[in-house]
Amino acid sequence: MNLTPFNYISPCGYSKLRMTQVSDIVPNINLYIISKFLIQEFLYILNISNTKYYDHL
């Protein structure tokens, strides 16, 4: 993804904040892996342990 437009704004109000993307850090990552990880983390943070949510991961 071209992140050039972020050079013209202050993301989150921080003028020196540099934007990046996950693929810059982990080149062979895919959306499925990222979404699975994020869902698990959100469920953990929200203290949701109901197995019906985990069945879809």
N, C-alpha and C positions, 0 to 999 in steps of 0.2 A: 504494500500500500504506500502511496506517496504521502508522506507526512509534512511536506513543505508548507501547506496552509497553516500548520500549527506554529510556524516561525513568525507569523504576523499577529498572533494573539498572545495573551498571558493566560495559559491554561490554569484553571483553579486560582487565578489571581496572583500567580507567581511568575514574574517576568523572566526569571532565569531557569524555569522548569523546562527540561528537555523532554519531549515526547519520544516514546519508543514503541515497539510492538513486540509481542512475544516471539515472533519468528526471527527477530534479530538476536535473541538470546538463545533460543532453542530452534535451530533451523528446520528440523524435520517434524515439528509439532503439527498437529491438525486440530480442527475445531472440535471433533468428538472428544479427544483427550482433554482438551482445555475445559469444555463444558462439563464433562464428568467430574473433573477435579473441583471446579467452582461450585457445582451443585452440592458435592459432598461437604465442602468447607462451609457453605451457607447453612446447610442443615445442621452441621456441628455447632456453628456460632449461634444459631437460633434454638439450639437444644431440641431439635426434632429427631426423635429416634424411631418413629413409626416406620415399620418395614415396608409399607406400601410405597414410600418414596424411594427406598433403596432398590426395590425390585426393577425399577426402570433404568438403573445405572449400568 
